Amino acid sequence: MTDMKLCILTGAAGEVGRATAKRFAESGWSMILCDRTAEIAGLAKDLSAEFGHACLGIQMDLANDQEVDQIAKTALETGIPLRFLGLVAAINHPAVSIENLDMALWDRVHNVNLRANVKFISACVPLLRKAGKASIVNVASFWGREGHAYFSPYCTSKAALISLTQSVAAELAPDIRVNCVAPGNINTPMHFNALAVEAEKRGISADEMRQIEWGKIPMGRPAETAEIASAIHFLSTDDANYFIGATLDVNGGCRFT
């Protein structure tokens, strides 16, 4: 089994998670795919059948410490060296003003987007260190680079994730490389639904809203999920050996101007 390698991916049933799982499967990785939805089992089965590598799908609650510990135990029991931890899972929330903010919402967003990553990293570091040549990637957001009105829970959780990446990278280097990917707008139903809601608020058409939003992006379009997956995968490879504590902005050049 010395030539085998295992990765854990969270949020693997989501749009970006699916693309990431496929990218790693194409590269010969065995995988433990985690998600809150039951469909994760089917995805794992399909990828295993298509690419011929061991792939296990586990439905779990990222905010449950015991379930995170169980994922690490499962990884150990595979007997395959754990060489990559990809923390893709995240949640957003409806726009909310600070004076109307329900702290339960704040806690839920931070528990999933930040605390779960801390717990996963803590639980998996012994396995990653034992495997050698291992790495971790957090998935933040370009909204973690700059705060936006009515989205303080989401923005602060993603900003903290970038800081967490830097702190943990300094602690674990050179044994384990820790980096981050910060996507911009992505070509997913969530993005287009958000555009539709904003268009309705402004009293303009969906096409006009797309022109406004995509006009902020020098590339003139949102990212494809495969483009985000490629950045995550790159950071797992030997080509990224000198990346420590970095955050790759995969946003088409958007600078909030």
DRENNUVO-741103 format. One record per residue (C-alpha): residue in one letter; x, y, z. Coordinates in nm, 4 decimals, padded with zeros to 6 digits. Layout:
['a' [X Y Z]];
...
END
This chain:
['m' [00.0000 00.0000 00.0000]];
['t' [00.2986 00.2316 -00.0056]];
['d' [00.1882 00.3785 -00.3380]];
['m' [-00.1654 00.4471 -00.2119]];
['k' [-00.2787 00.7792 -00.0725]];
['l' [-00.5944 00.8815 00.1098]];
['c' [-00.7704 01.2141 00.1303]];
['i' [-01.0624 01.3360 00.3371]];
['l' [-01.2960 01.5899 00.1772]];
['t' [-01.5753 01.7687 00.3620]];
['g' [-01.8748 01.9190 00.1871]];
['a' [-01.8175 01.6647 -00.0870]];
['a' [-02.1805 01.6503 -00.2035]];
['g' [-02.1902 02.0235 -00.2800]];
['e' [-02.1133 02.1742 -00.6198]];
['v' [-01.7472 02.2512 -00.5466]];
['g' [-01.7103 01.9404 -00.3321]];
['r' [-01.8254 01.7123 -00.6128]];
['a' [-01.5855 01.8710 -00.8583]];
['t' [-01.3035 01.8374 -00.6069]];
['a' [-01.3827 01.4737 -00.5361]];
['k' [-01.3802 01.3977 -00.9076]];
['r' [-01.0479 01.5780 -00.9539]];
['f' [-00.8835 01.3766 -00.6766]];
['a' [-01.0357 01.0517 -00.8025]];
['e' [-00.8894 01.1222 -01.1461]];
['s' [-00.5485 01.1583 -00.9820]];
['g' [-00.5602 00.8190 -00.8168]];
['w' [-00.6571 00.9120 -00.4627]];
['s' [-00.8610 00.6924 -00.2325]];
['m' [-01.1141 00.9110 -00.0537]];
['i' [-01.3339 00.9537 00.2485]];
['l' [-01.6115 01.1911 00.1423]];
['c' [-01.8072 01.3678 00.4150]];
['d' [-02.1304 01.5615 00.3864]];
['r' [-02.4485 01.6312 00.5814]];
['t' [-02.6665 01.4832 00.3056]];
['a' [-02.7396 01.1144 00.2509]];
['e' [-02.6547 01.1397 -00.1195]];
['i' [-02.2849 01.1303 -00.0293]];
['a' [-02.2968 00.7489 -00.0240]];
['g' [-02.4125 00.7362 -00.3846]];
['l' [-02.1474 00.9818 -00.4969]];
['a' [-01.8737 00.7733 -00.3338]];
['k' [-02.0066 00.4573 -00.4960]];
['d' [-02.0180 00.6209 -00.8392]];
['l' [-01.6638 00.7570 -00.8163]];
['s' [-01.5286 00.4259 -00.6947]];
['a' [-01.6929 00.2459 -00.9865]];
['e' [-01.5713 00.5012 -01.2410]];
['f' [-01.2112 00.5371 -01.1273]];
['g' [-01.1441 00.2088 -00.9461]];
['h' [-01.0170 00.3553 -00.6183]];
['a' [-01.1529 00.2992 -00.2692]];
['c' [-01.4082 00.5688 -00.1912]];
['l' [-01.6218 00.5876 00.1217]];
['g' [-01.9097 00.8303 00.1657]];
['i' [-02.0103 00.9230 00.5200]];
['q' [-02.3090 01.1337 00.6204]];
['m' [-02.2175 01.3416 00.9227]];
['d' [-02.2699 01.6613 01.1191]];
['l' [-01.9549 01.8717 01.0920]];
['a' [-02.0400 02.0491 01.4153]];
['n' [-02.0337 01.7221 01.6112]];
['d' [-01.6874 01.6638 01.7596]];
['q' [-01.7478 01.2934 01.8159]];
['e' [-01.8393 01.2413 01.4511]];
['v' [-01.5232 01.4229 01.3408]];
['d' [-01.3166 01.1974 01.5673]];
['q' [-01.4890 00.8978 01.4096]];
['i' [-01.3860 01.0145 01.0614]];
['a' [-01.0223 01.0260 01.1745]];
['k' [-01.0602 00.6777 01.3237]];
['t' [-01.2094 00.5506 00.9980]];
['a' [-00.9168 00.6977 00.8050]];
['l' [-00.6735 00.5161 01.0334]];
['e' [-00.8620 00.1885 00.9904]];
['t' [-00.8293 00.2008 00.6103]];
['g' [-00.4555 00.1395 00.6473]];
['i' [-00.3945 00.3913 00.3672]];
['p' [-00.1693 00.6900 00.4497]];
['l' [-00.3739 01.0068 00.4970]];
['r' [-00.1931 01.2671 00.2901]];
['f' [-00.4585 01.5310 00.2282]];
['l' [-00.7370 01.7001 00.4211]];
['g' [-00.9629 01.9202 00.2089]];
['l' [-01.2062 02.1285 00.4132]];
['v' [-01.4576 02.2425 00.1531]];
['a' [-01.7811 02.2448 00.3552]];
['a' [-01.9429 02.5791 00.4364]];
['i' [-02.2796 02.7454 00.4832]];
['n' [-02.4032 03.0959 00.4093]];
['h' [-02.7110 03.2760 00.5406]];
['p' [-02.9768 03.5278 00.4337]];
['a' [-02.8857 03.8943 00.4598]];
['v' [-02.9305 04.0169 00.8170]];
['s' [-02.8558 04.3487 00.9856]];
['i' [-02.6393 04.3503 01.2945]];
['e' [-02.9234 04.4785 01.5150]];
['n' [-03.1473 04.1918 01.4038]];
['l' [-02.8797 03.9244 01.4218]];
['d' [-02.9808 03.6045 01.5984]];
['m' [-02.6734 03.4774 01.7814]];
['a' [-02.7832 03.1209 01.7107]];
['l' [-02.7292 03.1999 01.3414]];
['w' [-02.3874 03.3468 01.4192]];
['d' [-02.2907 03.0365 01.6151]];
['r' [-02.4150 02.7976 01.3455]];
['v' [-02.2211 02.9733 01.0670]];
['h' [-01.9012 02.9901 01.2715]];
['n' [-01.9378 02.6322 01.3945]];
['v' [-01.9594 02.4957 01.0396]];
['n' [-01.7280 02.7380 00.8577]];
['l' [-01.4549 02.7738 01.1185]];
['r' [-01.4817 02.5567 01.4296]];
['a' [-01.5365 02.2356 01.2310]];
['n' [-01.2158 02.3030 01.0388]];
['v' [-01.0239 02.3522 01.3626]];
['k' [-01.1578 02.0235 01.4984]];
['f' [-01.0894 01.8332 01.1750]];
['i' [-00.7326 01.9612 01.1584]];
['s' [-00.6708 01.8778 01.5247]];
['a' [-00.8104 01.5251 01.4827]];
['c' [-00.6201 01.4501 01.1610]];
['v' [-00.2767 01.6009 01.2272]];
['p' [-00.1347 01.2818 01.3859]];
['l' [-00.2341 01.0775 01.0796]];
['l' [-00.1105 01.3402 00.8344]];
['r' [00.2224 01.3715 01.0147]];
['k' [00.2667 00.9939 01.0195]];
['a' [00.1948 00.9677 00.6451]];
['g' [00.4529 01.2309 00.5494]];
['k' [00.4372 01.4715 00.2541]];
['a' [00.0883 01.5653 00.3655]];
['s' [-00.1113 01.8839 00.3261]];
['i' [-00.4291 02.0602 00.4327]];
['v' [-00.6420 02.3051 00.2370]];
['n' [-00.9097 02.5288 00.3857]];
['v' [-01.1652 02.6792 00.1498]];
['a' [-01.2420 03.0389 00.2438]];
['s' [-01.3969 03.3024 00.0150]];
['f' [-01.3214 03.6363 -00.1437]];
['w' [-01.5749 03.7659 00.1082]];
['g' [-01.3194 03.6748 00.3727]];
['r' [-01.0898 03.9373 00.2216]];
['e' [-01.3331 04.2250 00.2773]];
['g' [-01.6452 04.2647 00.4923]];
['h' [-01.9872 04.3102 00.3331]];
['a' [-02.2943 04.4678 00.4878]];
['y' [-02.5583 04.2251 00.6182]];
['f' [-02.3232 03.9266 00.5948]];
['s' [-02.1078 03.9695 00.9051]];
['p' [-02.1395 03.6048 01.0208]];
['y' [-02.0255 03.4652 00.6868]];
['c' [-01.7544 03.7234 00.6172]];
['t' [-01.5982 03.6989 00.9625]];
['s' [-01.6002 03.3186 00.9535]];
['k' [-01.4128 03.3197 00.6234]];
['a' [-01.1693 03.5928 00.7324]];
['a' [-01.0919 03.3888 01.0426]];
['l' [-01.0336 03.0837 00.8247]];
['i' [-00.7622 03.2688 00.6328]];
['s' [-00.5992 03.3661 00.9627]];
['l' [-00.6332 03.0106 01.0917]];
['t' [-00.4533 02.8863 00.7811]];
['q' [-00.1583 03.1158 00.8494]];
['s' [-00.1396 03.0240 01.2179]];
['v' [-00.1606 02.6491 01.1680]];
['a' [00.0752 02.6586 00.8684]];
['a' [00.3439 02.8215 01.0826]];
['e' [00.2891 02.5596 01.3504]];
['l' [00.2918 02.2484 01.1314]];
['a' [00.5537 02.3358 00.8699]];
['p' [00.7553 02.1727 00.7290]];
['d' [00.5936 01.8393 00.8214]];
['i' [00.2467 01.9345 00.6952]];
['r' [00.1741 02.2099 00.4459]];
['v' [-00.1375 02.4169 00.5218]];
['n' [-00.2863 02.6514 00.2633]];
['c' [-00.6148 02.8074 00.1628]];
['v' [-00.8241 02.8737 -00.1476]];
['a' [-01.0506 03.1800 -00.1613]];
['p' [-01.3029 03.1468 -00.4456]];
['g' [-01.5025 03.4341 -00.5899]];
['n' [-01.8390 03.3930 -00.7603]];
['i' [-01.8916 03.0384 -00.8877]];
['n' [-02.1207 02.9106 -01.1610]];
['t' [-02.3633 02.7312 -00.9308]];
['p' [-02.7386 02.7532 -00.8683]];
['m' [-02.6635 02.9352 -00.5415]];
['h' [-02.4915 03.2168 -00.7310]];
['f' [-02.7717 03.2585 -00.9821]];
['n' [-03.0379 03.2459 -00.7108]];
['a' [-02.8546 03.5226 -00.5255]];
['l' [-02.8428 03.7306 -00.8444]];
['a' [-03.2157 03.6790 -00.8962]];
['v' [-03.2956 03.7912 -00.5419]];
['e' [-03.0759 04.1003 -00.5792]];
['a' [-03.2298 04.1819 -00.9176]];
['e' [-03.5788 04.1698 -00.7669]];
['k' [-03.4729 04.3999 -00.4838]];
['r' [-03.3326 04.6504 -00.7340]];
['g' [-03.6263 04.6228 -00.9715]];
['i' [-03.4096 04.5215 -01.2661]];
['s' [-03.3871 04.2142 -01.4863]];
['a' [-03.1729 03.9118 -01.4087]];
['d' [-02.9651 03.9867 -01.7194]];
['e' [-02.8965 04.3404 -01.5982]];
['m' [-02.7973 04.2068 -01.2567]];
['r' [-02.5565 03.9596 -01.4140]];
['q' [-02.3972 04.2374 -01.6176]];
['i' [-02.3476 04.4472 -01.3037]];
['e' [-02.2016 04.1654 -01.0961]];
['w' [-01.9879 04.0084 -01.3666]];
['g' [-01.8684 04.3528 -01.4710]];
['k' [-01.6690 04.3555 -01.1467]];
['i' [-01.4778 04.0485 -01.2649]];
['p' [-01.1983 04.1085 -01.5178]];
['m' [-01.2594 03.7583 -01.6554]];
['g' [-01.6193 03.8598 -01.7174]];
['r' [-01.7747 03.5442 -01.5752]];
['p' [-01.7984 03.3360 -01.2573]];
['a' [-01.5628 03.0434 -01.2027]];
['e' [-01.6518 02.6912 -01.3015]];
['t' [-01.6492 02.4455 -01.0129]];
['a' [-01.3690 02.2511 -01.1832]];
['e' [-01.1492 02.5624 -01.1703]];
['i' [-01.1863 02.5827 -00.7926]];
['a' [-01.1239 02.2088 -00.7665]];
['s' [-00.8043 02.2445 -00.9704]];
['a' [-00.6692 02.5039 -00.7262]];
['i' [-00.7452 02.2787 -00.4301]];
['h' [-00.5847 01.9833 -00.6047]];
['f' [-00.2768 02.1852 -00.7028]];
['l' [-00.2046 02.2593 -00.3373]];
['s' [-00.1977 01.8840 -00.2681]];
['t' [00.0763 01.8187 -00.5241]];
['d' [00.4551 01.8356 -00.5210]];
['d' [00.4296 02.1421 -00.7462]];
['a' [00.3047 02.3296 -00.4388]];
['n' [00.5815 02.2127 -00.2050]];
['y' [00.6907 02.5688 -00.1221]];
['f' [00.3411 02.7007 -00.0530]];
['i' [00.3008 02.7472 00.3225]];
['g' [00.0190 02.9543 00.4723]];
['a' [-00.0803 03.0902 00.1320]];
['t' [-00.4297 03.1868 00.0237]];
['l' [-00.4917 03.1469 -00.3492]];
['d' [-00.7489 03.3979 -00.4753]];
['v' [-00.9462 03.2146 -00.7439]];
['n' [-01.1831 03.4949 -00.8333]];
['g' [-01.1147 03.5974 -01.1922]];
['g' [-00.9276 03.9064 -01.0787]];
['c' [-01.2137 04.0611 -00.8783]];
['r' [-01.0814 04.3245 -00.6371]];
['f' [-01.4087 04.4769 -00.5116]];
['t' [-01.3551 04.7991 -00.7079]];
END
